[in-house]
Amino acid sequence: MLQAEQLAELLSAVKDVYHSRLLSGVAITLAVYDWLISFASEYETIYQSRWTVPKALFFYIRIITPPGILLCTYQLSDLRGPLTKSGVHMIYFEDSLAISCTIWAITQVSIMFTSFLAANALLTLRLIALYRRKGLVVWFIRAFFVATYATTFALMVDAFVTYHDSLFYSDLVGVCGATTSSATFKAIFYAPAAFEFFVFALTAWRAWIDAKFITGESAPFLIILYRDGTASFFIMAIVRIWNIWIYLTQPLSSYNLGTLLMWAVNTVVTTRVYMNLVWLAKKPMVEETSASTRNPTTGIHMRVTTFTDVQTDDWGIWGPSYMYDADYRGPLFADPYGLCRRLTDSTKRPSEA
């Protein structure tokens, strides 16, 4: 009976590893394919702008994700030969294979952690720009972000301490595994999920307020901002809930089923939202500059500026002077990436409408 149970457990582990390999292939395909089909737009917008903090975060996410997922996929695949003590020569350790598995695990999880941190940093910058005139809200957003990833990092370190003594290399399955589960490793999904819900709630609240005042001229940018932000939240929520379900209910051998796919999806939705905002901010500026050149004496006056000029200030807002009045409570046409163009004179105070 015991041998039958062990055989069933082994077959289940082999099945989980096989499915993990397939899904890791889907993840790397998604990450690379999305980069290839969007590279032209990325080059015309992101590459032509000046360096800012959001741009640096964008490039970090873009650069680190494909190699990181590829590294994890390679570790799971049967393309890699079996680990041997001679192949991972570590002289001061009795079990070189276990140490090798530990190094693999720390490297993979650390790269993934920093990628998610950078992605949520972009969300934080966007949200701060929407609430930039509310000092207490801005400080709370920043504190929530720091607390979220400080907690996640602490849980991750605690999980590694637990897994360190139980990691091993399975010759039968051909991958590294663990004999015990860490409760804190399951909890690393909770804090980022709570932060993303917090970002979504504040963004939705701001969208409801802005909907009362936005004119036809300023609507497209905020529509894209809120539409893409909402879509990315629900997509990530579905993938994250799926991973939480796996970690709470499935055996240890299934832990790699959804993490790489979640990583790839997070990169795609984050970079897409950013590029859409950049592209929309660039396009109106070109049209407005040419329009004001053709007929400078009539129509609405536009600020003649370049896309790179707007990129110089991550927190900048171009707008009429009354937008900075302390008693004005209309929408702030703001953007954490420094992408907002100047609001037109057709935007009036509610009392002037």
TORBALUM-167109 format. One record per residue: chain; residue in three letters; x, y, z of N, C-alpha, C in turn; residue number from 1. Coordinates in steps of 0.1 Angstrom, whole numbers, plus 5000, padded with zeros to 4 digits. Example, Ala and Ser with C-alpha at 12.3 -4.5 7.8 and 13.67 -1.06 7.14 Angstrom:
<sites>
kolkol,fido,npx,npy,npz,capx,capy,capz,cpx,cpy,cpz,vexdren
A,ala,5132,4943,5078,5123,4955,5078,5132,4967,5078,1 .
A,ser,5128,4978,5071,5137,4989,5071,5129,5000,5079,2 .
</sites>
This chain:
<sites>
kolkol,fido,npx,npy,npz,capx,capy,capz,cpx,cpy,cpz,vexdren
A,met,5008,4988,5000,5000,5000,5000,5009,5013,5000,1 .
A,leu,5019,5012,5008,5028,5024,5009,5035,5027,4995,2 .
A,gln,5039,5016,4989,5046,5017,4976,5036,5023,4965,3 .
A,ala,5023,5019,4966,5013,5024,4957,5011,5039,4959,4 .
A,glu,5011,5043,4972,5009,5057,4975,5021,5065,4970,5 .
A,gln,5033,5060,4972,5045,5067,4967,5045,5068,4952,6 .
A,leu,5041,5057,4945,5040,5057,4931,5030,5068,4926,7 .
A,ala,5019,5068,4932,5009,5078,4928,5014,5092,4930,8 .
A,glu,5021,5094,4941,5027,5108,4944,5037,5111,4934,9 .
A,leu,5045,5101,4930,5055,5104,4920,5049,5107,4906,10 .
A,leu,5039,5100,4903,5032,5102,4890,5025,5116,4890,11 .
A,ser,5020,5120,4901,5014,5133,4903,5024,5144,4901,12 .
A,ala,5036,5142,4907,5047,5152,4906,5052,5153,4892,13 .
A,val,5053,5142,4885,5057,5142,4871,5047,5149,4862,14 .
A,lys,5034,5147,4865,5024,5154,4858,5024,5169,4860,15 .
A,asp,5026,5173,4873,5027,5187,4876,5039,5194,4869,16 .
A,val,5050,5187,4869,5062,5192,4863,5060,5194,4848,17 .
A,tyr,5054,5184,4842,5051,5185,4828,5042,5197,4824,18 .
A,his,5032,5199,4832,5023,5210,4830,5030,5224,4833,19 .
A,ser,5039,5223,4843,5047,5235,4846,5056,5239,4834,20 .
A,arg,5062,5229,4828,5070,5232,4816,5062,5238,4805,21 .
A,leu,5050,5232,4802,5042,5238,4792,5038,5252,4795,22 .
A,leu,5034,5255,4807,5030,5269,4810,5042,5278,4811,23 .
A,ser,5053,5273,4814,5065,5282,4814,5068,5286,4799,24 .
A,gly,5066,5276,4790,5068,5279,4776,5058,5290,4771,25 .
A,val,5046,5289,4776,5036,5299,4773,5040,5313,4778,26 .
A,ala,5046,5313,4790,5050,5325,4796,5061,5332,4789,27 .
A,ile,5071,5325,4785,5082,5331,4778,5078,5335,4764,28 .
A,thr,5069,5327,4758,5064,5331,4744,5056,5344,4745,29 .
A,leu,5048,5345,4755,5040,5357,4757,5049,5369,4759,30 .
A,ala,5059,5368,4768,5068,5379,4771,5075,5384,4759,31 .
A,val,5081,5374,4751,5089,5378,4740,5081,5382,4728,32 .
A,tyr,5069,5376,4726,5061,5380,4715,5055,5394,4717,33 .
A,asp,5051,5397,4729,5046,5410,4731,5056,5421,4729,34 .
A,trp,5069,5418,4733,5080,5427,4731,5082,5429,4716,35 .
A,leu,5082,5419,4708,5084,5419,4694,5074,5428,4687,36 .
A,ile,5061,5425,4689,5050,5432,4682,5049,5446,4686,37 .
A,ser,5054,5450,4698,5052,5464,4703,5066,5471,4702,38 .
A,phe,5076,5465,4697,5089,5472,4697,5089,5485,4689,39 .
A,ala,5082,5485,4677,5082,5497,4668,5076,5508,4676,40 .
A,ser,5064,5506,4682,5058,5517,4690,5067,5521,4702,41 .
A,glu,5073,5511,4708,5081,5514,4719,5093,5523,4715,42 .
A,tyr,5099,5520,4704,5110,5527,4699,5106,5542,4696,43 .
A,glu,5094,5544,4690,5090,5557,4686,5086,5566,4698,44 .
A,thr,5083,5559,4709,5078,5567,4720,5088,5567,4732,45 .
A,ile,5090,5555,4738,5099,5554,4750,5113,5557,4747,46 .
A,tyr,5118,5552,4736,5133,5553,4733,5136,5568,4729,47 .
A,gln,5126,5575,4724,5129,5589,4720,5128,5599,4732,48 .
A,ser,5123,5595,4743,5121,5604,4754,5133,5604,4763,49 .
A,arg,5134,5615,4771,5145,5616,4780,5144,5606,4792,50 .
A,trp,5155,5604,4799,5154,5595,4810,5147,5601,4822,51 .
A,thr,5138,5593,4827,5131,5596,4839,5130,5584,4848,52 .
A,val,5125,5585,4860,5124,5574,4869,5114,5564,4863,53 .
A,pro,5102,5568,4858,5093,5558,4852,5099,5551,4840,54 .
A,lys,5106,5559,4832,5113,5552,4820,5123,5542,4824,55 .
A,ala,5131,5545,4835,5140,5535,4840,5133,5523,4845,56 .
A,leu,5122,5525,4852,5114,5513,4857,5109,5505,4845,57 .
A,phe,5104,5512,4835,5099,5505,4823,5110,5496,4817,58 .
A,phe,5122,5502,4815,5132,5495,4809,5137,5483,4817,59 .
A,tyr,5137,5485,4830,5141,5474,4839,5132,5462,4838,60 .
A,ile,5118,5465,4838,5109,5454,4836,5110,5447,4823,61 .
A,arg,5112,5455,4812,5114,5450,4799,5126,5441,4798,62 .
A,ile,5137,5446,4804,5150,5439,4802,5151,5427,4811,63 .
A,ile,5146,5427,4823,5148,5416,4832,5138,5405,4830,64 .
A,thr,5126,5407,4825,5116,5397,4824,5119,5386,4815,65 .
A,pro,5122,5388,4802,5125,5377,4793,5136,5368,4798,66 .
A,pro,5148,5373,4801,5159,5365,4806,5155,5357,4819,67 .
A,gly,5148,5364,4828,5144,5358,4840,5134,5346,4838,68 .
A,ile,5124,5348,4830,5115,5337,4827,5122,5326,4819,69 .
A,leu,5131,5330,4810,5139,5320,4803,5147,5311,4812,70 .
A,leu,5153,5318,4822,5161,5311,4832,5153,5300,4839,71 .
A,cys,5141,5305,4843,5132,5296,4851,5127,5284,4842,72 .
A,thr,5124,5288,4829,5120,5278,4820,5130,5267,4817,73 .
A,tyr,5143,5272,4816,5154,5263,4814,5156,5254,4826,74 .
A,gln,5154,5259,4838,5156,5251,4849,5145,5240,4850,75 .
A,leu,5133,5243,4845,5122,5233,4846,5123,5223,4834,76 .
A,ser,5129,5227,4823,5128,5219,4811,5137,5207,4812,77 .
A,asp,5135,5198,4802,5143,5186,4801,5155,5188,4792,78 .
A,leu,5156,5201,4787,5168,5204,4778,5180,5205,4786,79 .
A,arg,5179,5208,4799,5190,5209,4808,5194,5195,4813,80 .
A,gly,5206,5192,4813,5211,5179,4817,5209,5177,4832,81 .
A,pro,5209,5165,4838,5208,5164,4852,5219,5170,4860,82 .
A,leu,5216,5175,4871,5226,5181,4880,5235,5170,4886,83 .
A,thr,5247,5173,4886,5257,5164,4892,5266,5171,4902,84 .
A,lys,5272,5164,4911,5281,5171,4921,5293,5176,4914,85 .
A,ser,5297,5170,4903,5309,5175,4896,5305,5187,4888,86 .
A,gly,5293,5188,4883,5289,5199,4875,5286,5211,4883,87 .
A,val,5283,5210,4896,5281,5221,4905,5291,5221,4916,88 .
A,his,5304,5220,4913,5315,5218,4922,5315,5229,4933,89 .
A,met,5311,5225,4945,5311,5234,4956,5319,5227,4968,90 .
A,ile,5331,5231,4970,5339,5224,4980,5335,5227,4994,91 .
A,tyr,5332,5232,5001,5329,5234,5015,5314,5230,5018,92 .
A,phe,5308,5223,5009,5294,5219,5012,5293,5204,5010,93 .
A,glu,5286,5197,5019,5285,5183,5018,5276,5179,5007,94 .
A,asp,5265,5186,5005,5255,5182,4995,5255,5193,4985,95 .
A,ser,5263,5192,4974,5264,5203,4964,5251,5204,4957,96 .
A,leu,5243,5194,4954,5231,5194,4947,5220,5203,4954,97 .
A,ala,5219,5201,4967,5210,5209,4975,5214,5224,4975,98 .
A,ile,5227,5227,4976,5231,5241,4975,5228,5247,4961,99 .
A,ser,5230,5239,4951,5227,5243,4937,5212,5247,4936,100 .
A,cys,5204,5238,4942,5189,5241,4941,5186,5254,4949,101 .
A,thr,5193,5256,4960,5190,5268,4968,5194,5280,4960,102 .
A,ile,5206,5280,4953,5210,5291,4945,5200,5294,4933,103 .
A,trp,5196,5283,4927,5186,5285,4916,5173,5292,4922,104 .
A,ala,5168,5287,4933,5156,5292,4939,5157,5307,4942,105 .
A,ile,5168,5310,4949,5170,5324,4953,5172,5333,4941,106 .
A,thr,5179,5329,4931,5181,5337,4919,5168,5340,4912,107 .
A,gln,5160,5329,4910,5147,5331,4903,5137,5340,4910,108 .
A,val,5135,5337,4923,5126,5344,4931,5130,5359,4932,109 .
A,ser,5143,5361,4934,5147,5375,4936,5145,5383,4923,110 .
A,ile,5148,5378,4911,5145,5385,4899,5131,5388,4897,111 .
A,met,5122,5378,4900,5108,5380,4899,5103,5390,4909,112 .
A,phe,5108,5390,4921,5104,5400,4931,5107,5414,4927,113 .
A,thr,5119,5416,4921,5123,5430,4917,5115,5434,4905,114 .
A,ser,5111,5425,4896,5103,5429,4885,5089,5433,4890,115 .
A,phe,5083,5426,4899,5070,5430,4904,5070,5443,4912,116 .
A,leu,5081,5445,4919,5083,5457,4926,5084,5469,4917,117 .
A,ala,5091,5468,4906,5092,5478,4896,5078,5481,4890,118 .
A,ala,5071,5471,4887,5058,5473,4881,5048,5480,4890,119 .
A,asn,5048,5476,4903,5039,5483,4912,5045,5497,4915,120 .
A,ala,5057,5499,4914,5063,5513,4915,5057,5522,4904,121 .
A,leu,5055,5517,4892,5049,5525,4882,5034,5528,4885,122 .
A,leu,5027,5518,4891,5014,5520,4895,5013,5531,4906,123 .
A,thr,5023,5531,4915,5024,5540,4926,5026,5554,4921,124 .
A,leu,5035,5556,4911,5038,5569,4905,5025,5575,4898,125 .
A,arg,5018,5566,4891,5006,5571,4885,4995,5575,4895,126 .
A,leu,4994,5568,4906,4984,5571,4916,4988,5584,4923,127 .
A,ile,5001,5585,4926,5005,5597,4933,5003,5610,4925,128 .
A,ala,5004,5609,4912,5002,5620,4903,4987,5624,4903,129 .
A,leu,4978,5614,4904,4964,5617,4905,4960,5624,4918,130 .
A,tyr,4967,5621,4928,4964,5627,4941,4975,5636,4946,131 .
A,arg,4983,5642,4938,4995,5649,4942,4992,5661,4950,132 .
A,arg,4980,5667,4949,4977,5679,4958,4972,5675,4971,133 .
A,lys,4970,5663,4974,4965,5658,4987,4977,5651,4994,134 .
A,gly,4984,5659,5002,4997,5655,5008,4995,5642,5016,135 .
A,leu,4985,5642,5025,4983,5630,5034,4981,5617,5026,136 .
A,val,4973,5619,5015,4970,5607,5007,4983,5602,5000,137 .
A,val,4991,5612,4995,5003,5608,4988,5013,5601,4998,138 .
A,trp,5014,5606,5010,5023,5599,5020,5018,5586,5023,139 .
A,phe,5004,5584,5024,4999,5571,5028,5001,5561,5016,140 .
A,ile,5000,5566,5004,5003,5557,4992,5017,5552,4993,141 .
A,arg,5026,5562,4995,5041,5558,4996,5043,5548,5007,142 .
A,ala,5037,5551,5019,5040,5542,5030,5034,5528,5028,143 .
A,phe,5022,5528,5021,5016,5515,5018,5025,5507,5009,144 .
A,phe,5030,5514,4999,5039,5507,4989,5051,5501,4996,145 .
A,val,5058,5509,5004,5070,5505,5011,5067,5493,5021,146 .
A,ala,5056,5495,5028,5052,5484,5037,5048,5471,5030,147 .
A,thr,5042,5473,5019,5038,5461,5011,5050,5453,5007,148 .
A,tyr,5060,5459,5001,5072,5451,4996,5082,5448,5007,149 .
A,ala,5082,5456,5018,5090,5452,5029,5085,5440,5036,150 .
A,thr,5071,5439,5037,5065,5427,5043,5067,5415,5033,151 .
A,thr,5065,5417,5020,5067,5406,5011,5082,5401,5011,152 .
A,phe,5091,5410,5012,5105,5406,5012,5108,5398,5025,153 .
A,ala,5103,5403,5036,5105,5396,5049,5099,5382,5049,154 .
A,leu,5087,5380,5043,5081,5367,5041,5089,5358,5032,155 .
A,met,5094,5364,5022,5103,5356,5012,5115,5351,5019,156 .
A,val,5122,5360,5027,5134,5355,5034,5131,5344,5044,157 .
A,asp,5120,5346,5051,5116,5336,5061,5113,5322,5054,158 .
A,ala,5107,5323,5042,5104,5311,5034,5116,5304,5030,159 .
A,phe,5126,5312,5025,5139,5306,5021,5146,5299,5033,160 .
A,val,5145,5305,5045,5151,5298,5057,5144,5285,5059,161 .
A,thr,5131,5284,5057,5124,5271,5059,5127,5261,5048,162 .
A,tyr,5128,5266,5035,5131,5257,5024,5145,5253,5023,163 .
A,his,5154,5260,5029,5168,5258,5028,5172,5243,5032,164 .
A,asp,5166,5239,5043,5169,5226,5049,5161,5214,5042,165 .
A,ser,5152,5218,5033,5144,5207,5027,5145,5206,5012,166 .
A,leu,5153,5215,5006,5155,5215,4991,5164,5203,4987,167 .
A,phe,5160,5197,4976,5168,5186,4971,5166,5185,4956,168 .
A,tyr,5174,5177,4950,5173,5175,4935,5168,5161,4933,169 .
A,ser,5157,5160,4925,5151,5147,4922,5156,5142,4909,170 .
A,asp,5163,5131,4910,5168,5124,4897,5156,5119,4889,171 .
A,leu,5145,5114,4896,5134,5108,4889,5126,5119,4881,172 .
A,val,5124,5130,4887,5116,5141,4880,5125,5150,4872,173 .
A,gly,5138,5152,4876,5147,5160,4869,5147,5175,4873,174 .
A,val,5141,5178,4884,5140,5192,4889,5143,5193,4904,175 .
A,cys,5145,5205,4909,5147,5207,4923,5133,5207,4930,176 .
A,gly,5132,5202,4942,5120,5201,4949,5122,5204,4964,177 .
A,ala,5111,5203,4972,5112,5205,4986,5103,5195,4993,178 .
A,thr,5107,5191,5005,5100,5181,5012,5090,5187,5022,179 .
A,thr,5092,5200,5025,5082,5207,5034,5077,5220,5028,180 .
A,ser,5066,5224,5033,5060,5236,5027,5061,5248,5037,181 .
A,ser,5062,5260,5032,5064,5272,5040,5051,5280,5040,182 .
A,ala,5045,5282,5052,5033,5290,5052,5035,5304,5048,183 .
A,thr,5047,5310,5051,5050,5324,5047,5052,5325,5032,184 .
A,phe,5056,5315,5025,5058,5316,5011,5044,5317,5004,185 .
A,lys,5034,5311,5009,5021,5313,5004,5016,5327,5006,186 .
A,ala,5020,5333,5017,5015,5346,5021,5021,5358,5012,187 .
A,ile,5031,5355,5004,5038,5366,4997,5028,5371,4986,188 .
A,phe,5018,5364,4983,5008,5370,4973,4998,5380,4979,189 .
A,tyr,4997,5379,4992,4986,5387,4998,4988,5402,4998,190 .
A,ala,5000,5406,5003,5003,5420,5004,5003,5427,4990,191 .
A,pro,5009,5422,4980,5008,5429,4967,4994,5429,4962,192 .
A,ala,4986,5418,4964,4972,5418,4960,4964,5429,4967,193 .
A,ala,4967,5431,4980,4960,5442,4987,4964,5455,4982,194 .
A,phe,4977,5457,4979,4981,5470,4974,4975,5473,4960,195 .
A,glu,4974,5463,4951,4969,5465,4938,4954,5469,4939,196 .
A,phe,4947,5462,4949,4933,5466,4951,4931,5480,4956,197 .
A,phe,4941,5484,4965,4941,5498,4970,4943,5508,4958,198 .
A,val,4952,5505,4950,4955,5513,4938,4942,5514,4929,199 .
A,phe,4936,5503,4927,4924,5503,4918,4913,5511,4925,200 .
A,ala,4911,5509,4938,4900,5517,4945,4902,5532,4944,201 .
A,leu,4914,5536,4946,4917,5551,4946,4916,5556,4931,202 .
A,thr,4921,5548,4922,4920,5552,4908,4905,5553,4903,203 .
A,ala,4897,5543,4908,4883,5543,4904,4876,5555,4910,204 .
A,trp,4880,5558,4923,4874,5570,4929,4877,5583,4922,205 .
A,arg,4890,5584,4918,4894,5596,4910,4887,5596,4897,206 .
A,ala,4885,5585,4890,4878,5585,4878,4864,5590,4879,207 .
A,trp,4857,5586,4890,4844,5590,4892,4843,5605,4894,208 .
A,ile,4853,5611,4901,4853,5625,4904,4856,5633,4891,209 .
A,asp,4866,5628,4883,4870,5634,4871,4859,5634,4860,210 .
A,ala,4851,5624,4860,4840,5622,4850,4831,5634,4851,211 .
A,lys,4830,5641,4862,4821,5653,4863,4826,5665,4856,212 .
A,phe,4839,5666,4854,4845,5678,4849,4853,5677,4836,213 .
A,ile,4857,5665,4832,4865,5664,4820,4858,5668,4808,214 .
A,thr,4865,5676,4800,4859,5681,4787,4863,5671,4776,215 .
A,gly,4858,5674,4764,4862,5665,4753,4876,5666,4749,216 .
A,glu,4883,5677,4752,4897,5678,4748,4906,5670,4757,217 .
A,ser,4903,5670,4770,4911,5663,4780,4907,5649,4783,218 .
A,ala,4895,5645,4778,4890,5632,4781,4899,5620,4776,219 .
A,pro,4904,5620,4764,4911,5608,4758,4922,5603,4768,220 .
A,phe,4930,5612,4773,4941,5607,4781,4936,5600,4793,221 .
A,leu,4927,5606,4801,4922,5600,4813,4914,5588,4810,222 .
A,ile,4907,5587,4799,4899,5575,4795,4909,5563,4793,223 .
A,ile,4920,5566,4786,4930,5555,4785,4936,5551,4798,224 .
A,leu,4939,5561,4806,4945,5559,4819,4936,5550,4828,225 .
A,tyr,4923,5553,4829,4914,5546,4837,4910,5533,4831,226 .
A,arg,4908,5533,4818,4904,5520,4811,4914,5510,4812,227 .
A,asp,4927,5513,4808,4938,5504,4809,4941,5499,4823,228 .
A,gly,4940,5509,4832,4943,5506,4846,4933,5496,4851,229 .
A,thr,4920,5497,4848,4910,5488,4852,4912,5474,4846,230 .
A,ala,4914,5474,4833,4917,5461,4827,4929,5454,4833,231 .
A,ser,4940,5461,4835,4951,5454,4840,4949,5449,4855,232 .
A,phe,4941,5456,4862,4938,5452,4876,4930,5439,4876,233 .
A,phe,4920,5438,4868,4912,5426,4867,4919,5414,4861,234 .
A,ile,4928,5416,4851,4936,5406,4846,4945,5400,4856,235 .
A,met,4952,5409,4863,4962,5405,4873,4955,5398,4885,236 .
A,ala,4943,5403,4888,4935,5397,4900,4932,5383,4897,237 .
A,ile,4928,5380,4884,4924,5366,4881,4937,5357,4881,238 .
A,val,4948,5362,4876,4960,5354,4876,4965,5352,4890,239 .
A,arg,4964,5362,4898,4970,5361,4912,4961,5352,4920,240 .
A,ile,4948,5353,4919,4939,5344,4926,4941,5330,4923,241 .
A,trp,4944,5327,4910,4947,5314,4905,4959,5308,4912,242 .
A,asn,4970,5317,4913,4982,5313,4920,4980,5310,4935,243 .
A,ile,4972,5319,4941,4969,5317,4955,4962,5304,4958,244 .
A,trp,4952,5301,4949,4945,5288,4950,4955,5276,4948,245 .
A,ile,4964,5277,4939,4974,5266,4937,4982,5264,4950,246 .
A,tyr,4987,5275,4956,4996,5274,4967,4988,5270,4980,247 .
A,leu,4975,5273,4980,4968,5269,4992,4962,5254,4992,248 .
A,thr,4960,5249,4980,4953,5237,4978,4960,5226,4971,249 .
A,gln,4970,5229,4964,4977,5219,4956,4990,5215,4962,250 .
A,pro,4996,5203,4958,5008,5198,4963,5020,5207,4959,251 .
A,leu,5031,5205,4966,5043,5213,4964,5048,5212,4949,252 .
A,ser,5046,5201,4943,5051,5199,4929,5044,5208,4919,253 .
A,ser,5033,5214,4923,5025,5223,4914,5028,5238,4916,254 .
A,tyr,5037,5241,4924,5040,5255,4927,5045,5263,4916,255 .
A,asn,5051,5257,4906,5055,5264,4894,5045,5265,4883,256 .
A,leu,5033,5261,4885,5023,5261,4874,5020,5275,4870,257 .
A,gly,5018,5284,4879,5012,5297,4875,5021,5309,4877,258 .
A,thr,5033,5307,4884,5041,5319,4888,5047,5326,4876,259 .
A,leu,5052,5318,4867,5059,5324,4855,5049,5331,4846,260 .
A,leu,5037,5324,4845,5027,5331,4837,5022,5344,4843,261 .
A,met,5021,5344,4856,5017,5356,4863,5028,5367,4861,262 .
A,trp,5040,5363,4861,5051,5373,4858,5050,5378,4844,263 .
A,ala,5048,5370,4834,5047,5375,4821,5035,5384,4819,264 .
A,val,5024,5380,4824,5011,5388,4823,5013,5402,4830,265 .
A,asn,5020,5402,4841,5022,5414,4848,5031,5424,4840,266 .
A,thr,5041,5418,4834,5050,5426,4825,5042,5432,4813,267 .
A,val,5034,5424,4807,5027,5428,4795,5017,5439,4798,268 .
A,val,5009,5437,4809,4998,5447,4812,5005,5460,4817,269 .
A,thr,5015,5459,4825,5022,5471,4830,5028,5480,4819,270 .
A,thr,5036,5473,4810,5042,5480,4799,5032,5485,4789,271 .
A,arg,5022,5478,4787,5012,5483,4777,5005,5495,4782,272 .
A,val,5001,5496,4795,4995,5508,4800,5004,5520,4799,273 .
A,tyr,5017,5518,4802,5027,5529,4801,5028,5533,4787,274 .
A,met,5030,5524,4777,5032,5528,4763,5019,5535,4758,275 .
A,asn,5008,5530,4761,4995,5537,4756,4995,5551,4761,276 .
A,leu,4998,5554,4773,4998,5567,4779,5009,5576,4771,277 .
A,val,5020,5570,4769,5031,5578,4762,5027,5581,4748,278 .
A,trp,5021,5571,4741,5017,5573,4727,5006,5584,4726,279 .
A,leu,4996,5583,4735,4986,5593,4735,4990,5607,4738,280 .
A,ala,5000,5608,4747,5005,5621,4751,5014,5627,4739,281 .
A,lys,5020,5618,4732,5029,5623,4721,5020,5627,4709,282 .
A,lys,5010,5620,4706,5002,5622,4694,4995,5636,4694,283 .
A,pro,4988,5639,4705,4981,5652,4705,4991,5664,4704,284 .
A,met,5003,5663,4710,5013,5674,4710,5017,5677,4696,285 .
A,val,5019,5667,4688,5023,5669,4674,5012,5676,4666,286 .
A,glu,5000,5671,4668,4988,5677,4661,4986,5691,4666,287 .
A,glu,4987,5694,4679,4984,5707,4684,4995,5717,4680,288 .
A,thr,5007,5713,4679,5018,5722,4675,5016,5726,4661,289 .
A,ser,5013,5717,4652,5010,5720,4638,4998,5729,4636,290 .
A,ala,4988,5726,4644,4975,5734,4643,4978,5748,4647,291 .
A,ser,4985,5750,4658,4987,5764,4663,4996,5771,4654,292 .
A,thr,5005,5764,4646,5014,5771,4637,5006,5776,4625,293 .
A,arg,4996,5768,4620,4988,5772,4609,4980,5784,4611,294 .
A,asn,4974,5785,4623,4965,5796,4626,4967,5800,4640,295 .
A,pro,4977,5808,4643,4981,5812,4657,4971,5822,4663,296 .
A,thr,4963,5829,4655,4955,5840,4660,4941,5836,4663,297 .
A,thr,4937,5824,4659,4923,5819,4662,4924,5806,4669,298 .
A,gly,4912,5803,4675,4911,5790,4682,4917,5790,4696,299 .
A,ile,4919,5778,4701,4924,5776,4714,4940,5777,4714,300 .
A,his,4946,5784,4723,4960,5785,4723,4966,5772,4729,301 .
A,met,4976,5767,4723,4982,5755,4727,4997,5758,4731,302 .
A,arg,5002,5751,4741,5016,5753,4744,5024,5745,4734,303 .
A,val,5034,5752,4727,5042,5745,4717,5054,5738,4725,304 .
A,thr,5054,5725,4725,5064,5718,4733,5067,5705,4726,305 .
A,thr,5077,5699,4730,5081,5686,4724,5078,5675,4734,306 .
A,phe,5077,5663,4729,5075,5651,4738,5086,5650,4748,307 .
A,thr,5098,5652,4744,5109,5650,4753,5109,5660,4764,308 .
A,asp,5104,5672,4761,5104,5683,4771,5094,5679,4782,309 .
A,val,5083,5672,4778,5073,5668,4788,5079,5657,4797,310 .
A,gln,5087,5649,4791,5093,5638,4799,5103,5642,4809,311 .
A,thr,5107,5655,4809,5118,5659,4818,5113,5659,4833,312 .
A,asp,5100,5660,4835,5094,5662,4848,5085,5650,4851,313 .
A,asp,5088,5641,4860,5079,5630,4863,5066,5634,4869,314 .
A,trp,5067,5646,4876,5055,5650,4883,5048,5662,4877,315 .
A,gly,5053,5667,4865,5049,5679,4860,5034,5679,4855,316 .
A,ile,5028,5690,4856,5014,5691,4851,5014,5705,4843,317 .
A,trp,5010,5704,4830,5008,5717,4823,4993,5720,4825,318 .
A,gly,4990,5732,4829,4976,5735,4830,4974,5750,4832,319 .
A,pro,4962,5755,4831,4959,5769,4834,4963,5773,4848,320 .
A,ser,4965,5785,4851,4969,5789,4864,4959,5786,4875,321 .
A,tyr,4946,5786,4871,4936,5783,4882,4937,5769,4887,322 .
A,met,4943,5760,4879,4944,5746,4883,4952,5745,4896,323 .
A,tyr,4960,5755,4900,4969,5755,4911,4963,5762,4923,324 .
A,asp,4951,5768,4922,4944,5775,4933,4940,5765,4943,325 .
A,ala,4942,5769,4956,4939,5759,4967,4925,5756,4968,326 .
A,asp,4916,5765,4964,4901,5762,4965,4895,5755,4953,327 .
A,tyr,4903,5752,4943,4898,5745,4931,4898,5730,4934,328 .
A,arg,4887,5724,4931,4886,5710,4934,4882,5702,4922,329 .
A,gly,4886,5707,4910,4883,5700,4898,4894,5689,4895,330 .
A,pro,4893,5683,4883,4902,5672,4881,4917,5677,4878,331 .
A,leu,4926,5670,4883,4940,5672,4879,4944,5664,4867,332 .
A,phe,4947,5670,4856,4950,5662,4844,4965,5658,4846,333 .
A,ala,4967,5648,4855,4981,5645,4859,4985,5632,4854,334 .
A,asp,4998,5630,4854,5004,5617,4850,5017,5615,4856,335 .
A,pro,5020,5604,4862,5033,5601,4869,5044,5600,4860,336 .
A,tyr,5042,5599,4847,5053,5597,4837,5057,5610,4831,337 .
A,gly,5051,5621,4835,5054,5634,4828,5049,5634,4814,338 .
A,leu,5037,5629,4812,5032,5628,4798,5020,5637,4795,339 .
A,cys,5016,5645,4805,5004,5653,4803,5007,5665,4795,340 .
A,arg,4999,5668,4785,5000,5680,4778,4992,5691,4785,341 .
A,arg,4994,5703,4780,4987,5714,4786,4972,5714,4784,342 .
A,leu,4965,5716,4795,4950,5717,4793,4946,5729,4785,343 .
A,thr,4935,5728,4778,4931,5739,4769,4923,5749,4778,344 .
A,asp,4921,5761,4772,4914,5771,4779,4899,5768,4779,345 .
A,ser,4895,5758,4772,4881,5754,4773,4877,5747,4785,346 .
A,thr,4887,5743,4793,4884,5737,4806,4881,5748,4816,347 .
A,lys,4869,5748,4821,4864,5759,4830,4862,5754,4844,348 .
A,arg,4862,5763,4853,4858,5759,4867,4843,5755,4866,349 .
A,pro,4839,5747,4876,4825,5743,4876,4816,5756,4877,350 .
A,ser,4821,5766,4884,4813,5778,4886,4812,5787,4874,351 .
A,glu,4822,5785,4864,4822,5793,4852,4815,5786,4840,352 .
A,ala,4811,5773,4842,4805,5766,4831,4791,5771,4828,353 .
</sites>
